[in-house]
Amino acid sequence: MALDITAAQGAMTGARYIESLRDGREVWLDGERVDDIPSHPAFSGMVNELARIYDLQHGEEFRDVMTFVSPESGNRCSMSWLLARSDEDLKRKRRNSEVWTSQSWGQLGRAPDVLAPYIISLYKAREKLSSVKHPHCDYGENVANYHRYCMENDLFLTHALGDPQVDRSEQPQNEQRAQREEDLALHVVEETLDGIIITGGKQLATAAPISNETYVSLSATFTQRSDPRFVLAFSIPTNSAGMKILCREPVSLWNGSYGHPLGVPYDEQDCMLFFENVLVPWDRVFMLYESGPLLRNFSAGINFTEWGNLCRIHERMKVMTTVATMIAEAIGVLEYREVSAKIGEMVTYTEMWAHAMDGVEHGAHMDEGGLMSLGSMTGMNIYFAQTSARMVQILREVSGSGLIMQPSENDLANPELRPYLDRYMRGKGVDAEYKSRLYRLAHDLAVSSSGMRQEVYEYWHGGDPNRNRINLLRGFDQDATRGRIEDLISRPLPHG
Ligand SMILES: Cc1cc2nc3c(=O)[nH]c(=O)nc-3n(C[C@H](O)[C@H](O)[C@H](O)COP(=O)(O)OP(=O)(O)OC[C@H]3O[C@@H](n4cnc5c(N)ncnc54)[C@H](O)[C@@H]3O)c2cc1C
């Protein structure tokens, strides 16, 4: 059986993860095929950093926080894959997500802990998925087996939902568009005894080159299609024959300097995926030709279903606020009213986020299938898309030109230059080295290509914010207030 777990070893180790990426996957970077992902300079920082965090799962300090013992296999498995059945389970998952996000400074939008919830949310919908019948498989059963397989092997998933950004002038459900997109959007070419054969492209899969598995589905924008061949969800190994991974320009390729403390170790990469007659075995298909059961899953914003994203964003907000404070201290501007008020604004967002996290925990409930879900968080991804941009802006305003004018490590090491740097580039009570390292961190949050990629990510990663706002409005219950307003404006006007 393809999803057999008899050889599974449970929670990933760093060494196992690094080796797992040497599997012949087809990754393209700057016109060339990458031979060895773990040792390539565009990926090695990120791969080593993930390996380090995976190893924490086995160490004394975090083992009990980051793993649990699988009752079926006896393996220690990552807490990211735990199916929560109680309030206490939800708290355990929160603590695990806090470790993942604090260890990676809130920089990894698609860390393993963020992707596992996608499969868990499918698992919760398994009965609905099974309600659509196909002679070759039971979709709900496939999802349950797949969850178990990922959990027992602690696999790292990437995911790809959108159609290629070629022509958005017609809605995906238009028949005309479907005909034109035969050569474009991912679709089923044929069914065989082994599975479906698929061809087409996908716009954006973060972390694809460093993942074990590629989960493919449709975003809310693309679920309704006139041609059912375009409706599909599945997961395949990232080294599947016929799948090409095209990387964007890396933000990690900086040489020998402390100058990019976030860009170098946390470049998770973003990729286009091209599929050419790729086989998806039947036991890896989760949805085919009929999107109804999955559609209901989208209302909550599928990537905001568990702690991973919430904790990450909280960490990022805390880091940005503290860096802004330290910069203001380092140049002696913290006591100015305007500067303090701006950083106070950052604290407002950070505090609001913490309250919202407590709110979704408070609103947790037992689902029909006996699994716990956090309370509604539909507005939160939009809130963060807005506040993240504002926080970057404030960091820039507080920091001034020091954001771009700092000496490099080699400048500081040069004895001819050093006296000038010590004199003209020091800060208030801090030396030139401390100040430049702090500022370079701020630069990596608010200016560098890594920082800017991150900001673009924060805006788009929950899907189109405008679409999300519209969906939020449509699902917002206004009946009670509307009734009171109608009553108010229908009463006779008072006579003065
Ligand atoms: C850094 C980064 C990482 C990402 N990682 C992932 C990932 O791992 N997996 C994944 O699946 N996706 C990922 N995404 C994709 C993300 O989900 C999309 O960017 C988002 O859904 C918007 O789609 P788009 O980029 O194709 O923009 P478009 O849909 O092309 O939008 C461009 C503009 O056109 C407008 N527009 C488009 N269609 C319409 C319409 N019908 N009516 C009115 N206005 C319209 C939009 O509002 C927007 O202003 C990532 C994106 C970024 C930037």
The ligand as a Tripos MOL2 file, in Angstrom:
@<TRIPOS>MOLECULE
LIG
   53    58     1     0     0
SMALL
NO_CHARGES

@<TRIPOS>ATOM
      1 C1          4.8490   35.6020   -1.1120 C.3       1 LIG1
      2 C2          3.6160   34.8200   -1.4600 C.ar      1 LIG1
      3 C3          3.5140   33.4950   -1.0730 C.ar      1 LIG1
      4 C4          2.3830   32.7420   -1.4200 C.ar      1 LIG1
      5 N1          2.3240   31.4150   -1.0770 N.ar      1 LIG1
      6 C5          1.3230   30.6550   -1.5240 C.ar      1 LIG1
      7 C6          1.2750   29.2550   -1.2790 C.ar      1 LIG1
      8 O1          2.1460   28.6980   -0.6040 O.2       1 LIG1
      9 N2          0.2570   28.5410   -1.8000 N.ar      1 LIG1
     10 C7         -0.7320   29.1220   -2.5140 C.ar      1 LIG1
     11 O2         -1.6330   28.4220   -2.9570 O.2       1 LIG1
     12 N3         -0.7250   30.4450   -2.7700 N.ar      1 LIG1
     13 C8          0.2620   31.2090   -2.2970 C.ar      1 LIG1
     14 N4          0.2790   32.5560   -2.5790 N.ar      1 LIG1
     15 C9         -0.7190   33.0610   -3.5150 C.3       1 LIG1
     16 C10        -1.7820   33.8940   -2.8790 C.3       1 LIG1
     17 O3         -2.7600   33.0670   -2.3190 O.3       1 LIG1
     18 C11        -2.3040   34.7750   -4.0020 C.3       1 LIG1
     19 O4         -1.3210   35.7590   -4.2000 O.3       1 LIG1
     20 C12        -3.6080   35.4300   -3.7440 C.3       1 LIG1
     21 O5         -4.6260   34.4750   -3.6480 O.3       1 LIG1
     22 C13        -3.9830   36.4060   -4.8990 C.3       1 LIG1
     23 O6         -3.9160   35.7580   -6.1280 O.3       1 LIG1
     24 P1         -2.9550   36.2990   -7.2830 P.3       1 LIG1
     25 O7         -1.6250   36.5250   -6.7030 O.co2     1 LIG1
     26 O8         -3.0580   35.3440   -8.4080 O.co2     1 LIG1
     27 O9         -3.5030   37.7170   -7.6600 O.3       1 LIG1
     28 P2         -4.7180   38.0920   -8.7350 P.3       1 LIG1
     29 O10        -5.8290   37.1850   -8.4400 O.co2     1 LIG1
     30 O11        -4.1190   37.9750  -10.0950 O.co2     1 LIG1
     31 O12        -4.9810   39.5260   -8.3270 O.3       1 LIG1
     32 C14        -4.3090   40.6930   -8.8780 C.3       1 LIG1
     33 C15        -5.2160   41.9060   -8.7160 C.3       1 LIG1
     34 O13        -6.4000   41.7470   -9.4840 O.3       1 LIG1
     35 C16        -7.5650   41.8100   -8.6650 C.3       1 LIG1
     36 N5         -8.5040   40.8030   -9.1660 N.ar      1 LIG1
     37 C17        -8.2120   39.5450   -9.5790 C.ar      1 LIG1
     38 N6         -9.3320   38.9070   -9.9790 N.ar      1 LIG1
     39 C18       -10.3380   39.7710   -9.7980 C.ar      1 LIG1
     40 C19       -11.7410   39.7020  -10.0210 C.ar      1 LIG1
     41 N7        -12.3130   38.5940  -10.5000 N.pl3     1 LIG1
     42 N8        -12.4840   40.7740   -9.7240 N.ar      1 LIG1
     43 C20       -11.9050   41.8990   -9.2190 C.ar      1 LIG1
     44 N9        -10.5960   42.0340   -8.9990 N.ar      1 LIG1
     45 C21        -9.8200   40.9790   -9.2800 C.ar      1 LIG1
     46 C22        -7.0680   41.4770   -7.2440 C.3       1 LIG1
     47 O14        -7.8930   42.0430   -6.2340 O.3       1 LIG1
     48 C23        -5.6930   42.0990   -7.2770 C.3       1 LIG1
     49 O15        -5.7680   43.4790   -7.0090 O.3       1 LIG1
     50 C24         1.3520   33.3330   -2.1750 C.ar      1 LIG1
     51 C25         1.4560   34.6790   -2.5500 C.ar      1 LIG1
     52 C26         2.5660   35.4040   -2.2050 C.ar      1 LIG1
     53 C27         2.6420   36.8340   -2.6700 C.3       1 LIG1
@<TRIPOS>BOND
     1     1     2 1
     2     2     3 ar
     3     2    52 ar
     4     3     4 ar
     5     4     5 ar
     6     4    50 ar
     7     5     6 ar
     8     6     7 ar
     9     6    13 1
    10     7     8 2
    11     7     9 ar
    12     9    10 ar
    13    10    11 2
    14    10    12 ar
    15    12    13 ar
    16    13    14 ar
    17    14    15 1
    18    14    50 ar
    19    15    16 1
    20    16    17 1
    21    16    18 1
    22    18    19 1
    23    18    20 1
    24    20    21 1
    25    20    22 1
    26    22    23 1
    27    23    24 1
    28    24    25 2
    29    24    26 1
    30    24    27 1
    31    27    28 1
    32    28    29 2
    33    28    30 1
    34    28    31 1
    35    31    32 1
    36    32    33 1
    37    33    34 1
    38    33    48 1
    39    34    35 1
    40    35    36 1
    41    35    46 1
    42    36    37 ar
    43    36    45 ar
    44    37    38 ar
    45    38    39 ar
    46    39    40 ar
    47    39    45 ar
    48    40    41 1
    49    40    42 ar
    50    42    43 ar
    51    43    44 ar
    52    44    45 ar
    53    46    47 1
    54    46    48 1
    55    48    49 1
    56    50    51 ar
    57    51    52 ar
    58    52    53 1
@<TRIPOS>SUBSTRUCTURE
     1 LIG1         1 GROUP 0 **** ****
